[in-house]
């Protein structure tokens, strides 16, 4: 009977973590398509919301890891949901106030209060997803017992993460349609209300769920002194760098593709009608393929090692991007797009777009794979390592911003050389950097 109750609690905990995984993606992937609105008003602001979202990880990663030991997984999750609700509310406020109030100017261009409010909301939402990420990854890895089984649960959770990521840009793109001078945050406010409602319901669901608390320090319990930092493990240190680059890869690939399809030809884009909606739909294919890849990985991870999967997908991603870069723009292919007027239909786009979205099959495995390899053998250092990992997720803001700068100087497609460079490092980590050479450090 005791084993049955324990198994039931584990199943509930796993389902709860899967749900949180989806929420992470839903909030995170609002930033890039919202950037279409702000980028149209301020040429430099297209990726600033995304940057603020990921910048929060730099400040919240380690504190979130500490929260796991102070208040536990459950209370950290509830607090994260409440923070997310507030962040989305602040973003909504940017749609109704501040459009006529100048705060400062950039290169002579006035920056209005509504943009500042939006960026603040994106920053607050970043705290939310950072805390949720700190919870779900070590918890799923632990519930799976680490190793291949732990990676299998992370990849399954990642499947729901990708499903939310698939739907988010599609919804935003359909609400925006074609970006014009009149396009504003008020056009996407229904999505913000839906997201806030989901957070409110999530708080109730998590409050009644039973979640194990393996790292919670109870009152009166002597705090364990850590003799080392998780970064004393070489494979963890190199894995932290790999995570920094990986999130830059994951975000940068669809973001620049969306801009490439949404912007007119005189700005380096394709210049098609309803470009924002079509770009959002095609970017959604990337996230859908991440769903397919993660689901497939969840089926084979019990038998195929994490390292083998990483070697295959990283190599494939580099090849796909090289093909996309060197293919002429004149080569076209029909891909499914969406507009509010015509619904779903086939749209003619450069063939390079197809090779770029196919990278979703490759990036799908990388987050769980890197995390699984980097925390293998850490034992009591796992919770602290998770906080450090979350700090390095700031790469999802910094690297796409660098890529966006390169795109502005040399073109959207040329910016993918930045992604290839990051993938080259991840390939090195998969080949040699992931090996634990510090087994002499006690972890129990």
C-alpha positions in Angstrom: 0.0 0.0 0.0 2.8 2.4 0.9 4.5 1.8 -2.5 1.2 2.3 -4.3 0.7 5.7 -2.6 4.3 6.7 -3.3 3.8 5.8 -7.0 0.6 7.8 -7.2 2.3 10.8 -5.7 5.1 10.5 -8.1 2.7 10.4 -11.1 0.9 13.5 -9.8 4.2 15.3 -9.3 5.3 14.3 -12.9 2.1 15.6 -14.4 2.3 18.8 -12.5 5.9 19.4 -13.7 4.8 18.7 -17.2 2.1 21.4 -17.0 4.7 23.9 -15.6 7.0 23.0 -18.5 4.2 24.2 -20.9 3.7 27.4 -19.0 7.4 28.3 -19.3 7.2 28.1 -23.1 3.9 30.0 -23.3 5.2 33.0 -21.4 8.7 33.0 -23.0 7.5 32.8 -26.6 5.2 35.8 -26.3 8.3 38.1 -26.4 9.6 37.5 -29.9 6.3 37.9 -31.8 5.4 40.9 -29.6 8.7 42.3 -30.9 7.1 42.7 -34.3 4.9 45.4 -32.9 7.7 47.3 -31.1 10.3 46.8 -33.8 7.9 48.5 -36.2 7.8 51.6 -33.9 11.5 51.5 -32.9 14.0 49.8 -35.2 16.2 48.8 -32.3 13.5 47.3 -30.1 12.5 44.2 -32.0 14.3 41.8 -29.6 14.4 44.0 -26.5 11.4 42.3 -24.9 13.0 39.0 -25.4 16.3 40.4 -24.0 14.5 41.7 -20.9 12.7 38.3 -20.4 16.0 36.5 -20.4 18.0 39.2 -18.6 15.9 38.3 -15.5 17.6 34.9 -15.4 20.9 36.6 -14.7 19.4 38.1 -11.5 17.0 35.3 -10.5 18.8 32.1 -11.4 20.9 31.6 -8.2 18.2 33.0 -5.9 15.7 30.6 -7.4 18.0 27.7 -6.6 18.2 29.0 -3.0 14.4 29.2 -2.9 14.2 25.5 -3.5 16.0 24.8 -0.3 14.3 27.6 1.7 10.6 27.2 0.7 10.6 24.1 -1.5 9.4 23.2 -5.0 5.7 23.8 -4.4 5.9 27.2 -2.9 8.5 28.3 -5.4 6.1 27.2 -8.2 3.1 29.1 -6.7 5.2 32.2 -6.2 6.4 32.0 -9.8 2.8 31.8 -11.1 1.9 34.9 -9.1 4.9 36.8 -10.5 3.9 35.7 -14.0 0.4 37.0 -13.5 1.7 40.4 -12.4 4.2 40.5 -15.4 1.5 39.9 -17.9 -0.7 42.5 -16.3 2.1 45.1 -16.6 2.4 44.2 -20.3 -1.3 44.8 -20.7 -1.0 48.2 -19.0 1.5 49.1 -21.8 -1.4 48.8 -24.3 -3.6 51.4 -22.6 -1.2 54.0 -21.1 2.0 55.9 -21.9 1.8 56.1 -25.7 1.8 59.9 -25.6 4.5 60.3 -22.8 8.1 60.7 -23.9 10.6 59.3 -21.4 13.9 59.9 -23.4 15.2 59.6 -26.9 17.5 57.3 -28.8 19.3 58.9 -31.8 16.7 61.6 -31.8 13.8 59.2 -31.8 11.5 59.6 -28.8 10.9 56.6 -26.6 7.5 56.5 -25.1 6.4 55.4 -21.7 4.4 52.5 -23.1 7.6 50.7 -24.3 9.2 51.1 -20.9 6.2 49.6 -19.2 6.1 46.7 -21.7 9.8 46.0 -21.1 9.2 46.1 -17.3 6.5 43.5 -17.8 8.7 41.3 -19.9 11.4 41.5 -17.2 8.9 40.5 -14.5 7.8 37.6 -16.6 11.4 36.6 -16.9 11.5 36.1 -13.1 8.5 33.8 -13.4 9.9 31.5 -16.1 13.3 31.4 -14.4 11.8 30.1 -11.1 9.6 27.6 -13.0 12.6 26.3 -15.0 14.6 25.9 -11.7 11.8 23.7 -10.4 10.9 21.5 -13.3 14.2 20.4 -14.7 15.8 18.9 -11.5 12.5 17.6 -10.3 11.8 15.6 -13.5 15.4 14.4 -13.6 15.1 13.3 -10.0 11.7 11.6 -10.4 13.2 9.7 -13.3 16.1 8.6 -11.2 18.6 10.5 -13.3 20.5 8.9 -16.3 18.5 8.0 -19.5 15.2 7.8 -17.6 15.7 11.2 -16.1 16.4 12.6 -19.6 13.3 10.7 -20.9 11.0 12.6 -18.5 12.6 16.0 -19.3 12.1 15.3 -23.0 8.5 14.4 -22.4 7.9 17.6 -20.5 9.7 19.4 -23.3 7.1 18.0 -25.7 4.4 20.0 -23.9 6.8 22.9 -23.8 7.0 22.7 -27.6 3.3 22.4 -28.0 2.8 25.7 -26.2 5.6 27.2 -28.2 3.9 26.1 -31.4 0.6 27.7 -30.6 1.9 31.0 -29.1 3.5 32.6 -32.2 0.5 31.3 -34.3 -2.0 33.1 -32.0 0.1 36.3 -31.9 0.6 36.3 -35.6 -3.1 35.8 -36.3 -4.0 38.7 -34.0 -1.4 41.1 -35.6 -2.0 40.1 -39.3 0.0 42.6 -41.3 2.3 45.0 -39.3 1.3 48.6 -40.0 1.8 52.0 -38.3 -1.4 51.4 -36.4 -0.4 48.0 -35.0 -0.2 48.2 -31.2 -0.2 46.0 -28.1 -3.9 46.5 -27.8 -4.2 44.1 -30.8 -2.9 41.2 -28.7 -4.5 42.1 -25.4 -6.9 39.1 -25.6 -3.9 36.8 -25.5 -2.6 38.5 -22.4 -6.0 38.0 -20.6 -6.0 34.4 -21.5 -2.5 33.9 -20.2 -3.4 35.7 -16.9 -6.4 33.4 -16.5 -4.2 30.4 -17.1 -1.8 31.5 -14.4 -4.7 32.1 -11.9 -6.0 28.6 -12.5 -2.4 27.2 -12.3 -2.0 28.6 -8.8 -5.0 26.7 -7.6 -3.9 23.4 -9.3 -0.4 23.6 -7.9 -1.7 24.5 -4.4 -3.6 21.2 -4.2 -0.9 19.0 -5.8 1.5 16.9 -3.7 5.1 17.5 -4.8 8.2 15.9 -3.2 10.6 18.2 -1.5 14.0 16.5 -1.6 16.0 19.7 -1.1 13.8 21.5 1.4 15.6 22.4 4.7 13.2 21.8 7.5 13.1 24.0 10.6 15.8 23.1 13.2 17.6 20.9 10.6 21.3 21.7 10.4 22.2 23.1 7.0 24.6 21.0 5.1 27.8 22.7 4.2 28.9 22.2 0.6 32.6 21.7 0.3 32.7 22.6 -3.3 30.8 24.6 -5.9 29.0 22.7 -8.7 31.4 24.5 -11.0 34.2 22.5 -9.6 33.0 19.7 -11.9 34.4 20.4 -15.3 31.5 18.8 -17.2 29.1 21.0 -15.2 31.1 24.2 -15.9 31.3 23.4 -19.6 27.6 22.4 -19.6 26.7 25.8 -18.1 28.4 27.5 -21.1 26.6 25.1 -23.5 23.2 26.0 -21.9 24.1 29.7 -22.4 24.7 29.1 -26.1 21.8 26.6 -26.6 19.1 29.0 -25.4 20.6 31.6 -27.8 20.3 29.0 -30.6 16.7 28.0 -29.7 15.4 31.5 -29.6 17.5 33.0 -32.4 16.5 30.5 -35.1 12.8 31.2 -35.2 13.0 34.9 -34.2 15.2 36.0 -37.2 13.1 33.8 -39.5 9.9 35.6 -38.3 11.6 39.0 -39.0 12.8 37.7 -42.4 9.3 36.8 -43.5 7.5 39.7 -41.8 9.6 42.6 -43.0 9.4 44.3 -46.4 12.0 43.7 -49.1 13.6 47.1 -48.6 14.4 46.1 -45.0 16.0 42.8 -46.0 12.8 40.7 -45.6 10.8 38.7 -48.1 8.1 41.3 -48.4 4.9 39.2 -48.6 1.4 40.2 -47.7 0.3 39.4 -44.1 4.0 38.8 -43.4 3.6 38.8 -39.6 0.9 36.2 -39.7 2.6 34.0 -42.2 6.0 34.4 -40.4 4.3 33.5 -37.1 2.7 30.4 -38.7 6.0 29.2 -40.2 7.9 29.9 -37.0 5.2 27.8 -35.3 6.3 24.9 -37.5 9.7 25.1 -36.0 8.2 24.8 -32.5 5.9 22.0 -33.7 9.0 20.1 -35.0 10.5 20.6 -31.5 7.4 18.9 -30.2 8.0 16.0 -32.6 11.6 15.8 -31.7 11.1 15.8 -28.0 8.3 13.3 -28.2 10.5 11.0 -30.3 13.4 11.4 -27.9 11.1 10.6 -24.9 10.4 7.2 -26.7 14.0 6.3 -27.4 15.9 7.9 -24.4 15.5 4.7 -22.4 17.7 2.9 -24.9 19.7 5.5 -26.8 22.2 7.5 -24.7 21.8 11.2 -24.2 25.3 11.8 -25.6 24.6 9.9 -28.9 21.4 11.9 -29.4 23.3 15.1 -28.8 26.0 14.2 -31.4 23.5 13.4 -34.1 21.2 16.4 -33.7 24.0 19.0 -33.3 25.7 17.8 -36.4 22.4 17.8 -38.3 21.5 21.3 -37.2 24.9 22.7 -38.5 24.4 21.0 -41.9 20.8 22.3 -42.2 21.8 25.9 -41.5 24.8 25.7 -43.9 22.4 24.6 -46.6 20.0 27.4 -45.7 22.7 30.1 -45.9 24.1 29.0 -49.3 20.8 28.3 -51.0 19.8 31.2 -53.4 16.7 33.2 -52.3 15.2 32.6 -55.7 14.7 29.0 -54.9 11.2 28.7 -53.4 8.9 26.2 -51.8 5.3 26.2 -50.6 4.8 26.1 -46.8 1.7 26.3 -44.7 0.9 29.9 -43.6 -2.0 31.6 -41.9 -3.8 34.9 -42.1 -7.1 36.0 -40.4 -8.7 36.7 -43.8 -7.7 33.5 -45.6 -7.1 31.1 -42.8 -4.5 28.3 -43.4 -3.1 28.2 -46.9 0.1 27.3 -48.7 2.5 30.3 -49.1 5.4 30.5 -51.4 8.6 31.3 -49.4 12.3 30.9 -50.0 13.4 27.2 -49.7 16.0 28.3 -47.1 13.0 28.8 -44.7 12.3 25.1 -44.8 15.8 24.1 -43.8 15.8 26.7 -41.0 12.5 25.3 -39.5 13.8 21.8 -39.8 16.3 22.7 -37.1 13.5 22.4 -34.7 13.9 18.6 -34.8 17.5 19.1 -33.7 17.2 21.8 -31.0 14.3 19.8 -29.5 16.7 17.4 -27.8 19.4 19.8 -26.7 18.0 21.5 -23.6 17.2 18.2 -21.8 20.3 16.6 -23.2 22.8 19.3 -22.0 21.1 19.5 -18.5 21.1 15.7 -18.1 24.8 15.4 -19.1 25.8 18.4 -17.0 24.2 17.3 -13.7 25.1 13.6 -14.0 26.9 12.5 -10.9 26.4 15.8 -9.0 24.3 14.3 -6.1 23.8 16.9 -3.4 25.1 19.6 -5.7 22.2 19.2 -8.2 19.9 21.9 -6.7 22.7 24.5 -6.6 23.7 23.6 -10.2 20.1 24.1 -11.3 20.2 27.7 -10.1 23.5 28.4 -11.9 22.0 26.9 -15.1 19.0 29.2 -14.9 21.4 32.2 -14.6 23.0 31.2 -17.8 19.7 31.1 -19.6 20.3 34.8 -20.0 22.0 33.6 -23.2 18.6 33.5 -24.8 18.5 37.3 -24.5 22.1 38.2 -25.2 22.9 36.0 -28.1 19.7 36.7 -30.2 20.4 40.4 -29.5 23.9 40.0 -31.0 22.4 38.0 -33.9 19.8 40.7 -34.4 22.6 43.3 -34.6 24.4 41.1 -37.2 21.1 40.8 -39.1 20.8 44.6 -39.2 24.3 45.0 -40.6 24.6 42.0 -42.9 21.1 40.6 -43.4 18.8 38.1 -41.6 20.2 35.0 -43.3 23.9 36.0 -42.7 23.0 36.3 -39.0 22.7 32.5 -38.8 26.5 32.2 -38.8 26.3 33.3 -35.2 24.0 30.3 -34.6 26.4 27.9 -36.3 29.3 29.1 -34.1 27.2 28.4 -31.0 26.3 24.9 -32.3 30.0 24.2 -32.9 30.6 24.7 -29.2 27.7 22.4 -28.3 29.1 19.8 -30.6 32.4 20.0 -28.8 30.6 19.6 -25.5 28.8 16.5 -26.8 32.0 15.0 -28.0 34.3 15.6 -25.1 33.2 18.3 -22.7 30.4 16.3 -21.1 32.7 13.7 -19.6 32.9 13.8 -15.8 36.5 13.9 -14.9 35.9 14.9 -11.2 34.6 11.7 -9.8 37.0 12.1 -6.8 34.7 14.8 -5.4 32.2 13.3 -2.8 28.6 14.0 -3.8 26.6 12.1 -1.1 
